[in-house]
């Protein structure tokens, strides 16, 4: 059912477009009478024209002959959708052809009430009835039925649509709301984002996963007779906040008092800084090192601003600094150990020699 309504809405739009671009060829009658030919030029209605309450009816019939005809009487009439015929109020139009080269017209200009017609396509057929004289005192009948002309009736106006959200502003989320209202009952509603294909709506919704940048939104709606309304296009900007990842310091213990500060931001920012142990923010430019840290526990948070007004912060990281004295390396320990062994051995040897001398 929704697909049918979509087709109806598109068809109605095409009708309106073609009405301004296409001028249908004149309807021509078949040659039914010897020596007389009629050509219908229909000014209104023309093909693909849409009407609501009244319809102007304006047409001309051009008559031509293959031989001189002293006189010809013609009555014009019309019918809609093959219903009862309506004949000209002016009655008979007397035409006199003086030569075979004459082309003389018959006109009709009036207004027709179409308010009682159902919405949709209709046909209008023009008739010509009368008689003419061939110059030999014989009167011949004249009966023409011209090719029908199509026109369309739409008694309900297209819906007016008002987009409540999104508005013409910056949204700091990739999922802005889409809310709208219409002034008439609708058979179908849809939207187009950034001039892409229409997406059917069942009511207010949320646009999800939009990329950063400027977007354009238009809402369409068909009334119950298929006439399509179009909202005013709304332009808005998506500017999602950047994300900060703090790489260093990490949640661990550092033995040195100087710790590098390292972080990444997934988008361009206009300013970045950090706060150490809850103190005032310090601007971070290029490579930064936290220096002369006291022993103990510390915490750090990184902040950033972008040009769209987003202010973000990283997770707060807690780390520990433990100052230490001199630390023996393995080589130094081996050297000292060897020296101690040597000293002990020498002491023992010296003590042995002293005891031996005393004994002598």
C-alpha positions as CSV (number, residue, x, y, z in Angstrom):
1,X,0.0,0.0,0.0
2,X,2.8,2.4,0.8
3,X,4.5,1.7,-2.5
4,X,1.2,2.5,-4.3
5,X,0.9,5.8,-2.5
6,X,4.5,6.7,-3.3
7,X,3.8,6.0,-7.0
8,X,0.6,8.1,-6.8
9,X,2.6,11.0,-5.2
10,X,5.3,10.8,-7.8
11,X,2.7,10.6,-10.6
12,X,1.0,13.8,-9.3
13,X,4.3,15.7,-9.3
14,X,5.1,14.6,-12.8
15,X,1.7,15.8,-13.9
16,X,2.4,19.2,-12.5
17,X,5.8,19.4,-14.1
18,X,4.6,18.2,-17.5
19,X,1.7,20.7,-17.4
20,X,4.3,23.5,-17.8
21,X,6.6,21.7,-20.2
22,X,4.4,19.7,-22.6
23,X,2.0,21.2,-25.1
24,X,-0.1,18.3,-26.4
25,X,-0.7,18.2,-30.2
26,X,-4.2,19.2,-31.3
27,X,-6.9,16.5,-31.4
28,X,-7.9,15.9,-35.0
29,X,-11.1,14.3,-36.3
30,X,-11.4,11.6,-38.9
31,X,-12.5,12.7,-42.4
32,X,-16.2,11.8,-42.2
33,X,-17.8,14.3,-44.6
34,X,-17.0,14.8,-48.3
35,X,-15.4,18.1,-48.9
36,X,-15.2,19.3,-45.2
37,X,-12.4,18.8,-42.7
38,X,-12.3,20.0,-39.1
39,X,-9.3,20.4,-36.8
40,X,-9.6,20.9,-33.0
41,X,-7.1,23.2,-31.2
42,X,-7.7,22.7,-27.5
43,X,-6.2,25.5,-25.3
44,X,-7.7,24.4,-22.0
45,X,-7.8,21.8,-20.7
46,X,-4.5,20.5,-22.1
47,X,-2.9,17.2,-21.3
48,X,-1.5,16.8,-17.8
49,X,-3.3,19.9,-16.4
50,X,-4.6,19.6,-12.8
51,X,-7.8,21.4,-11.6
52,X,-9.5,21.7,-8.3
53,X,-12.9,23.4,-8.5
54,X,-13.5,25.0,-11.9
55,X,-11.8,24.4,-15.2
56,X,-11.5,26.8,-18.1
57,X,-12.8,25.3,-21.4
58,X,-11.3,27.0,-24.4
59,X,-11.0,25.5,-27.8
60,X,-11.2,26.3,-31.5
61,X,-12.3,24.2,-34.5
62,X,-10.8,25.2,-37.8
63,X,-12.8,24.1,-40.9
64,X,-11.5,23.7,-44.4
65,X,-13.1,22.6,-47.6
66,X,-11.9,21.0,-50.8
67,X,-14.5,22.9,-52.9
68,X,-16.6,26.1,-52.5
69,X,-19.5,25.6,-50.1
70,X,-22.2,28.3,-50.0
71,X,-23.0,27.8,-46.3
72,X,-22.5,25.5,-43.3
73,X,-24.3,25.4,-39.9
74,X,-22.3,24.0,-37.0
75,X,-23.2,23.4,-33.3
76,X,-20.3,22.6,-30.9
77,X,-20.7,20.5,-27.7
78,X,-18.6,18.4,-25.3
79,X,-19.0,15.6,-22.8
80,X,-16.8,14.6,-19.9
81,X,-16.1,10.9,-19.3
82,X,-18.6,9.9,-22.0
83,X,-21.5,11.4,-19.9
84,X,-24.3,13.5,-21.3
85,X,-23.3,16.0,-24.0
86,X,-23.4,19.8,-23.3
87,X,-24.0,22.0,-26.3
88,X,-22.9,25.6,-26.8
89,X,-25.2,28.2,-25.3
90,X,-24.8,30.5,-28.3
91,X,-26.5,27.9,-30.5
92,X,-25.8,27.6,-34.1
93,X,-22.7,29.3,-35.7
94,X,-23.4,30.1,-39.3
95,X,-20.2,29.9,-41.5
96,X,-20.0,30.8,-45.2
97,X,-17.1,29.5,-47.3
98,X,-16.4,31.5,-50.4
99,X,-13.6,29.4,-51.8
100,X,-11.9,26.1,-51.2
101,X,-8.8,27.9,-49.8
102,X,-10.7,29.5,-46.8
103,X,-10.0,28.2,-43.3
104,X,-12.5,29.6,-40.9
105,X,-12.7,28.9,-37.1
106,X,-15.4,28.2,-34.6
107,X,-14.6,29.3,-31.0
108,X,-15.7,28.3,-27.6
109,X,-14.5,29.9,-24.4
110,X,-16.3,29.1,-21.1
111,X,-15.8,27.7,-17.6
112,X,-16.8,24.2,-16.5
113,X,-17.5,23.2,-12.9
114,X,-15.5,20.1,-12.0
115,X,-16.0,20.2,-8.3
116,X,-18.3,17.2,-8.5
117,X,-15.7,15.1,-10.3
118,X,-13.6,12.6,-8.4
119,X,-9.9,13.2,-8.1
120,X,-7.9,11.6,-10.8
121,X,-7.8,11.4,-14.6
122,X,-10.8,12.4,-16.8
123,X,-11.4,12.8,-20.5
124,X,-13.1,15.6,-22.4
125,X,-14.5,15.0,-25.9
126,X,-15.7,17.7,-28.3
127,X,-18.5,17.1,-30.9
128,X,-19.5,19.1,-33.9
129,X,-23.0,18.6,-35.4
130,X,-24.7,20.5,-38.3
131,X,-25.1,20.5,-42.0
132,X,-23.7,22.2,-45.1
133,X,-24.7,22.8,-48.8
134,X,-22.6,21.6,-51.7
135,X,-24.0,24.2,-54.0
136,X,-26.4,21.8,-55.7
137,X,-29.2,22.4,-53.3
138,X,-28.4,19.2,-51.5
139,X,-27.9,19.5,-47.7
140,X,-25.4,17.2,-46.2
141,X,-25.1,16.3,-42.5
142,X,-22.0,17.2,-40.6
143,X,-21.1,14.9,-37.6
144,X,-17.6,15.0,-36.0
145,X,-16.2,13.4,-32.8
146,X,-12.8,14.8,-32.0
147,X,-10.1,12.9,-30.2
148,X,-10.6,13.1,-26.4
149,X,-8.3,15.3,-24.3
150,X,-7.2,14.2,-20.8
151,X,-7.2,16.3,-17.7
152,X,-6.8,15.7,-14.0
153,X,-8.8,16.8,-11.0
154,X,-7.4,17.2,-7.5
155,X,-9.8,18.7,-5.1
156,X,-7.6,18.5,-2.0
157,X,-4.5,20.8,-1.7
158,X,-1.1,19.3,-1.0
159,X,-0.2,19.1,2.6
160,X,1.9,21.9,4.2
161,X,4.8,20.4,6.1
162,X,6.8,22.1,8.9
163,X,10.1,20.6,10.1
164,X,10.5,21.1,13.9
165,X,13.8,19.3,14.2
166,X,16.5,19.4,13.1
167,X,16.9,23.1,13.2
168,X,19.4,25.3,11.4
169,X,22.1,25.0,14.0
170,X,25.1,22.9,15.1
171,X,24.4,19.5,16.7
172,X,27.1,17.9,18.8
173,X,25.7,14.4,18.2
174,X,25.6,12.1,15.1
175,X,22.0,11.2,15.9
176,X,19.8,14.4,15.7
177,X,16.0,14.1,16.0
178,X,13.6,14.4,13.0
179,X,10.2,15.9,14.1
180,X,7.6,17.3,11.7
181,X,4.0,18.3,11.4
182,X,1.5,18.4,8.5
183,X,-1.8,20.3,8.3
184,X,-3.7,17.5,6.5
185,X,-4.1,13.8,6.8
186,X,-1.5,12.0,4.7
187,X,-1.2,8.7,3.0
188,X,2.6,8.7,2.8
189,X,5.4,10.7,4.3
190,X,9.1,10.5,3.6
191,X,12.3,12.5,3.8
192,X,15.4,13.1,1.7
193,X,18.8,13.7,3.4
194,X,21.4,15.5,1.3
195,X,19.3,15.0,-1.9
196,X,19.5,11.3,-1.7
197,X,16.5,9.0,-2.4
198,X,13.4,9.4,-0.3
199,X,13.1,7.3,2.9
200,X,9.6,6.5,4.2
201,X,8.6,7.8,7.6
202,X,6.0,6.4,9.9
203,X,6.2,9.4,12.3
204,X,8.9,11.3,14.2
205,X,12.2,9.5,14.3
206,X,15.9,10.0,14.9
207,X,18.6,10.3,12.2
208,X,21.4,8.1,13.1
209,X,25.1,7.9,12.2
210,X,25.5,11.2,10.4
211,X,29.0,12.2,9.6
212,X,30.5,15.6,10.6
213,X,29.7,18.4,8.2
214,X,26.7,20.3,6.8
215,X,23.6,18.4,5.9
216,X,20.3,19.3,4.1
217,X,16.9,17.7,4.9
218,X,13.5,17.9,3.1
219,X,10.3,16.2,4.0
220,X,7.6,15.1,1.5
221,X,4.0,14.1,2.2
222,X,1.1,13.0,0.0
223,X,-2.5,13.8,0.9
224,X,-5.2,11.1,0.7
225,X,-5.6,11.9,-3.0
226,X,-2.0,11.6,-3.9
227,X,-1.1,15.3,-4.1
228,X,2.5,15.8,-2.8
229,X,3.6,18.6,-0.5
230,X,7.2,19.6,0.0
231,X,8.7,21.2,3.1
232,X,11.2,23.9,3.2
233,X,14.7,22.5,3.1
234,X,16.6,22.7,6.4
235,X,20.4,22.9,6.6
236,X,22.2,21.9,9.8
237,X,25.7,20.9,10.9
238,X,26.9,17.8,12.7
239,X,30.0,18.4,14.9
240,X,30.6,15.4,17.2
241,X,33.1,15.9,20.0
242,X,36.7,14.6,19.7
243,X,37.9,11.7,21.7
244,X,41.1,11.9,23.8
245,X,43.2,8.8,24.5
246,X,45.8,9.2,27.3
247,X,48.9,7.0,26.6
248,X,51.3,8.2,29.2
249,X,51.4,8.3,32.2
250,X,49.8,4.9,32.7
251,X,48.3,3.4,35.8
252,X,51.6,2.1,37.2
253,X,54.6,3.0,39.4
254,X,57.4,5.2,38.0
255,X,60.9,5.2,39.7
256,X,61.9,8.5,38.1
257,X,60.6,11.9,38.9
258,X,60.2,13.0,35.2
259,X,57.4,11.2,33.4
260,X,56.5,11.8,29.7
261,X,53.0,13.1,28.9
262,X,51.6,11.4,25.7
263,X,48.0,11.5,24.4
264,X,46.2,11.3,21.1
265,X,43.0,13.2,19.7
266,X,41.0,11.7,16.8
267,X,40.0,15.1,15.4
268,X,41.6,18.5,15.0
269,X,41.4,20.7,18.1
270,X,42.0,24.4,18.8
271,X,43.5,23.8,22.3
272,X,44.7,21.0,24.5
273,X,46.0,21.0,28.1
274,X,46.2,18.9,31.2
275,X,45.5,19.2,34.9
276,X,47.9,17.4,37.4
277,X,46.5,16.5,40.8
278,X,43.5,18.8,40.4
279,X,45.5,21.9,39.8
280,X,44.8,24.6,37.1
281,X,45.0,23.5,33.5
282,X,48.4,23.8,31.8
283,X,48.5,24.1,28.0
284,X,50.2,21.2,26.2
285,X,52.1,22.0,23.1
286,X,54.2,19.4,21.3
287,X,56.1,16.9,23.4
288,X,55.5,17.5,27.1
289,X,57.2,16.0,30.2
290,X,55.9,16.1,33.7
291,X,59.1,17.1,35.7
292,X,60.2,17.0,39.3
293,X,57.3,14.9,40.5
294,X,57.2,14.3,44.2
295,X,57.1,10.7,45.5
296,X,53.6,9.4,46.0
297,X,50.3,9.1,44.1
298,X,49.4,11.5,41.3
299,X,46.4,11.8,39.0
300,X,46.2,13.5,35.6
301,X,43.4,14.5,33.1
302,X,43.8,15.8,29.6
303,X,41.3,18.4,28.1
304,X,40.7,19.7,24.6
305,X,38.5,22.2,22.7
306,X,37.5,22.2,19.0
307,X,36.3,25.1,16.8
308,X,32.6,23.9,17.1
309,X,32.4,24.6,20.9
310,X,33.0,21.0,22.0
311,X,35.0,20.6,25.3
312,X,36.1,17.1,26.1
313,X,38.3,15.4,28.7
314,X,40.2,12.1,28.9
315,X,39.8,9.5,31.5
316,X,41.7,10.4,34.7
317,X,44.8,8.3,35.2
318,X,46.3,7.6,38.6
319,X,50.0,6.8,38.8
320,X,52.7,6.5,41.5
321,X,56.2,7.9,41.7
322,X,58.8,6.2,44.1
323,X,62.1,8.0,44.5
324,X,65.0,5.5,45.1
325,X,68.7,5.9,46.3
326,X,71.7,4.3,44.6
327,X,70.8,1.0,43.1
328,X,73.6,-1.6,42.6
329,X,73.9,-3.0,39.1
330,X,74.7,-6.7,38.7
331,X,78.2,-5.8,37.4
332,X,78.8,-3.6,40.4
333,X,77.6,-6.2,42.8
334,X,79.9,-8.9,41.2
335,X,82.8,-6.5,41.4
336,X,82.2,-5.7,45.0
337,X,81.7,-9.3,45.8
338,X,84.9,-10.2,44.2
339,X,86.7,-7.4,46.0
340,X,85.3,-8.7,49.3
341,X,86.5,-12.2,48.6
342,X,90.0,-10.9,47.7
343,X,90.1,-8.8,50.9
344,X,89.0,-11.7,53.0
345,X,91.6,-14.0,51.4
346,X,94.3,-11.4,51.9
347,X,93.3,-10.9,55.6
348,X,93.4,-14.6,56.2
349,X,96.8,-14.9,54.5
350,X,98.2,-12.0,56.4
351,X,96.9,-13.3,59.7
352,X,98.5,-16.7,59.0
353,X,101.9,-15.1,58.3
354,X,101.8,-13.1,61.5
355,X,101.1,-16.1,63.6
356,X,103.9,-18.0,62.0
357,X,106.5,-15.3,62.7
358,X,105.5,-15.2,66.3
359,X,105.9,-18.8,66.6
360,X,109.5,-18.6,65.3
